[in-house]
Structures are given as structure tokens and as C-alpha cells.
């Protein structure tokens, strides 16, 4: 379905995104450790709570995205990358270039999102 060059490009894109997420997480963790260094007034405490909540939300999002990336890498290894998990049809290469961890065609993803909003 894909050439070896395309597969290498998808693998590099997925691994690059994984590295980017992990570095951002390390940076946030480092900043959090520095922010927790000392006591502060009530405003500092309130800002800290908000920052902790934001960090937790980002961490949750990052973890979900890392799982999607690992899943896509496993599909590359298994030879099933680029096939919709819904219909089994090929996912458009343009979609995979934009979202290399995509599990289904764009139309299928849109239908699923609409159904979840109902």
C-alpha cells in the first residue's frame, strides 16, 4: 500500500511527535518542581492550583496522544497502518500526513464525533 520511503516518513513523523510530547512533559514537570519550591500568599496558592489543574489536563491529553502514537507505530510494524479500523478501507494519505495516528477515514471520524455530541 505504501512505499518503504512513505513508511519511513510516517514512522519518523510519529516518533518525532512522541519525542516532542515527552520533552514538553519533562519541561512542564521541571517548571512545576520550581514553582513548588516555596510557600506563597493566597494568590500564589490559587495560581498554583490553577496551574496544577492545567498541567493535569495537559498530562491527560499527552498520555492519550502518546497511546495513539504507540498504536500507530504498532500498526506500522504489523503492516496494517493506513487502514481504517472502522471500515478497513485505506485512509487518505493526506489525512495520514496531517494526523499520522489516524485510526479511520476523515468522514468516519466526523460521523463518530457527531454521534458523540448527540
Buried (B, 14 or more C-beta within 10 A) or exposed (E): EBEEEBBEBBBEBBEEBBEEBEEEBEEBEEEEEEBEEEEEEEEEEEEBEEBEEEBEEBEEEBEEBBEBBEBBBEBBEEEEBBBBBBEEEEBBEEBBEEBBBBBBBBEBBEEEEEEEEE
